[in-house]
Amino acid sequence: MLQNISGDPSSTARQLRPVVITVIAAKLAVFTLLMTTINFQPPLPTAVEIAEIR
């Protein structure tokens, strides 16, 4: 009976490994999607560039 208890953590870890990998991959995919949809503000023109336009 003691051998069954000591064998459980390794089997549980093996069973949960695909779930953990899936969750991490999903978080990475969501982060990547959110980062690609951010609208970055274009750089503001400097005073010299504004003077050249005028």
TANORBEL-V424069 format. One record per backbone hydrogen bond with DSSP energy under -1.0 kcal/mol. NH is the residue of the N-H (numbers start at 1). CO is the residue of the C=O. Records with the same first field share a line. If there is no record, write none. Layout:
NH = CO ; CO
//
This chain:
5 = 1
6 = 2
7 = 3
11 = 7
12 = 8
13 = 9
14 = 10
15 = 11
16 = 12
17 = 13
20 = 16
21 = 17
22 = 18
23 = 19
24 = 20
25 = 21
26 = 22
27 = 23
28 = 24
29 = 25
30 = 26
31 = 27
32 = 28
33 = 29
34 = 30
35 = 31
36 = 32
50 = 46
51 = 47
52 = 48
53 = 49
54 = 50
//
